[in-house]
Amino acid sequence: MKKIFLILLLFGATTIYSQTTSSYFFYINGKKFVKPVKYILYNYTKDAKKTSKKRIYFYIQGEMFVFLSKKHKLDTCNIKCLKKK
């Protein structure tokens, strides 16, 4: 009985702790920083895109990125407006 109680206590403590931490921040030497915004350059001629329910999967150069409509924002930019160097 004690083992079951300890296992439930440990499981409850880890569940509560994991839900209170935020995934939008990271820490360096005790200082809190906001995670940077990441953009994906999607080329429809070379890369693949699959849609299922509320998720969009991007397969770009061997990597997979998942777009969740509730969590992420969709932002578009025409490639022609970027300056070539």
N, C-alpha and C positions, 0 to 999 in steps of 0.2 A: 504494500500500500504506500509506503514511504517513497519507493522508487517512482511510482506512477505520479505521485504528488510533485516530486522534484522535477520530473520530466515536463509535466504540465506547467510548472512554475517557470522553468527555463524557456520553454516554448513561448509562453505568454510574455515574458520579459523581452525576448528577442523580437517578437512581433510588435510590441509597443514601441521599442526603440527604433526599429526600422521604419515605422510609419511617422515618427516625429522628425526624422532627418530629411532635409530637402535635397533634391537632386539638382537644383539650380545654382548651387554654390559649391566652391571648393576652398580649401584652407591651405595656406602656406605660412609656416612658422606662427601658427595661431591667428593669422589675419584672414578674414573672410572676404572672398572675391566672388563676383558674379561670373558664371560661365559665359564665355563669348558666344555670340550668335554665329551659326555656321550656315554657309550657303553651299548649294550643290549646283554645279554646272552640268545640266542635262542636255545631251545632244541626241535628238530623236533618231538620227540616222545611224548612230553607232551603238547607243545604249538601249537597254530594254526597260519597259515599264509594265507592271502588272497591277490590276486593281481588283480588290476583293472586299466587299462590304464597305467599311469606313477606312480602310487602309490602302495606301498606294505603296507598292514596292518598286524601288529604283535599283537596277543592276548596272552599275557604272564601273567600268574597268576592273571587273572581278570583285567588286565590293557591293554589298547590299545595304540600302538605306530604306527605312520605313517611315512613311509620312502618316501621322495620326491626325485626323481633322480636329479632334478635341484639344490636342496638345500643341500642335504646330500651326504656324501661319503660312499661307501660300503667298509668295512674292515672285513676280516675274519681271524680267528685264530682257529687252531685245539685244542680242549679241552685236548687232550692227552699231549700236551706240557706244560700244567700248572702243577705246583708242588702241591702235596697234603700235607696238614699239619696235 
